[in-house]
Amino acid sequence: MTDSDFYTSAMAGLPSLIERWLEIGDTTPEKLGIILADTARIAGLGDPAQDPDGETLRRWAAPGKSADHPPAWATRSALFLLSQMPAHPMPQTPSQCDGWAWAWVRLRRWESLEQAVEALPGWLAPALEARLPKAWHDHGSQRLI
């Protein structure tokens, strides 16, 4: 898989983080949006200008166009929350694994790839370990947009 292929796959898989958050969150989509944004602010994962409403979360979970793609703070916040849930949600497809790995390496300022791998929850490691090196490489690369 080339660097470009990984990035494309990861971007296709990122919405699944929002989708899983909506699936297993135990409240209304509106409240899940507030929790997601507040978590981003408190955990230092981003600074959203406003809380996303339920309709926005649904668009981010199944984007029909690039404007509907979830922002990085939302995917990082969703992964942060999902990685601590007792339900142990897992990515289901290769692109979802790539997206979750992409978000994981951006969750914190890891000193090394090894540190990022070691910090994975044990139940999530089998799905992401093999993809983290590509995500780590992508994180260190510069991309022309």
C-alpha positions in Angstrom: 0.0 0.0 0.0 1.4 3.4 -1.0 1.3 6.4 1.3 -1.4 7.9 -0.9 -3.4 4.6 -0.7 -3.1 4.6 3.1 -4.3 8.2 3.4 -7.2 7.6 1.1 -8.2 4.5 3.0 -7.8 6.2 6.4 -10.0 9.1 5.3 -12.7 6.7 4.2 -12.5 4.9 7.5 -12.6 8.0 9.8 -16.4 8.5 9.7 -16.8 5.0 11.3 -15.5 6.6 14.6 -18.5 8.9 14.6 -20.8 6.1 13.5 -19.7 3.9 16.4 -20.0 6.8 18.8 -23.6 7.3 17.7 -24.3 3.5 17.9 -23.2 2.9 21.4 -23.5 6.3 23.0 -26.2 6.0 25.7 -28.1 9.3 25.1 -29.5 11.5 22.3 -27.4 12.5 19.3 -27.6 16.1 20.5 -26.1 15.2 23.9 -23.5 13.0 22.2 -22.4 16.0 20.2 -22.0 18.1 23.4 -20.0 15.3 25.0 -17.8 14.9 21.9 -17.0 18.6 21.7 -16.5 19.0 25.5 -14.2 16.0 25.5 -12.2 17.6 22.7 -11.8 20.8 24.6 -11.1 19.3 28.0 -8.7 16.6 26.8 -6.8 19.0 24.5 -7.9 17.2 21.3 -9.2 20.3 19.6 -11.2 23.5 20.1 -14.5 23.2 18.3 -16.2 26.6 17.8 -19.6 25.0 18.6 -21.1 21.8 19.7 -22.3 19.6 16.7 -26.0 18.8 16.7 -27.4 15.4 16.0 -27.9 16.0 12.3 -24.3 17.1 12.0 -23.1 13.9 13.7 -25.2 11.8 11.3 -23.7 13.6 8.3 -20.2 13.1 9.7 -21.0 9.4 10.3 -22.0 8.9 6.6 -20.6 11.7 4.6 -22.2 12.2 1.2 -19.6 14.8 0.1 -16.3 16.0 1.4 -17.9 19.0 3.2 -19.6 16.4 5.4 -16.4 14.7 6.4 -15.8 14.8 10.2 -13.2 17.3 11.5 -10.0 15.9 13.0 -11.0 17.0 16.6 -14.2 15.0 16.3 -12.5 11.8 15.2 -9.8 12.1 17.8 -12.4 12.8 20.5 -14.6 9.9 19.4 -11.6 7.5 19.5 -10.6 8.9 22.9 -14.0 8.1 24.2 -14.5 4.8 22.4 -11.1 3.4 23.6 -12.3 3.7 27.2 -15.8 2.2 26.7 -16.5 -1.3 28.2 -18.3 -2.2 25.0 -14.9 -2.4 23.2 -16.1 -1.1 19.8 -13.9 -2.3 17.0 -13.3 -1.2 13.4 -14.9 -3.6 11.0 -13.1 -3.1 7.7 -9.5 -2.4 6.5 -10.3 1.2 5.8 -11.9 1.6 9.3 -8.7 0.1 10.8 -6.6 2.6 8.8 -8.9 5.5 9.9 -8.7 4.5 13.6 -4.9 4.1 13.4 -4.6 7.5 11.7 -6.6 9.1 14.5 -4.7 7.1 17.2 -1.3 8.5 16.2 -2.8 12.0 16.3 -4.5 11.5 19.7 -1.4 12.5 21.7 2.2 13.7 21.0 3.8 10.2 21.1 7.5 10.2 21.5 7.8 7.2 19.2 5.8 4.6 17.3 6.5 2.1 20.0 5.0 4.4 22.6 1.8 4.7 20.5 1.6 1.0 20.1 2.2 0.3 23.8 -0.6 2.7 24.7 -3.2 0.9 22.7 -5.8 -0.9 24.8 -5.2 -4.6 24.7 -8.5 -5.3 23.0 -8.0 -2.7 20.3 -4.3 -3.6 19.5 -5.0 -6.6 17.2 -7.0 -4.4 14.9 -4.6 -1.5 14.8 -1.0 -2.7 15.5 -0.3 -3.7 11.9 -1.6 -0.3 10.6 0.1 2.0 13.1 3.4 2.1 11.2 1.7 3.4 8.1 -0.2 5.9 10.2 3.0 7.0 12.0 4.7 7.5 8.7 1.8 9.4 7.3 1.8 11.6 10.4 5.4 12.5 9.8 4.9 13.2 6.1 4.1 16.5 4.5 1.2 16.5 2.1 0.3 19.1 -0.5 -3.4 19.9 -0.3 
